[in-house]
Amino acid sequence: MNNLRKYIRTEVEVEIFACAHITAMIFLYGFLRWLMYDSTVSFPVILEQMILGYVISWVQKVLFLQEKSYTERSCRIREILWCLLPGCLTAAAGGLGNWFPEAEGKTSLWFYGIMFCYFILLWLFLKKFYREETEEMNELLNRRKQKKIWREKSD
């Protein structure tokens, strides 16, 4: 049962990030197309971006799948890959799916550039968020430990 719970938790985390990635891609793609005076977004592109968002989310999760302490070097490499691989996958999928016709070369550069920045900024946000959460949890544990010690001394 414990393995099932762990799998479900992992899948939920992947789904949440997949939704964020999919939303970012579809919104940015549609917005850039609109700026180029073409407000149409084809269903195949939307479907490809949805599949890509899910794949990217799993790639990112697999990089930090093990619940353990990583060495400084290993963690740094994983952080770089966490940001770099999704951008490369996005550019590859966009090229293979022909998301941007030849005439929209600048638009594709904007799209891929912004998506690369999105992955980097998302990582920086998550790193800060989890660091603050860890510090808060450690502080709560220390307070609890202090209360327990104080109670033991009182008795």
Secondary structure, DSSP 4 states (H G I P E B T S, - for coil): -HHHHHHHHHHHHHHHHHHHHHHHHHHHHHHHHHHTT-----HHHHHHHHHHHHHHHHHHHHHT-S-SPPPHHHHHHHHHHHHHHHHHHHHHHHHHTT-S-GGGHHHHHHHHHHHHHHHHHHHHHHHHHHHHHHHHHHHHHHHHHHHHHHHHHH-
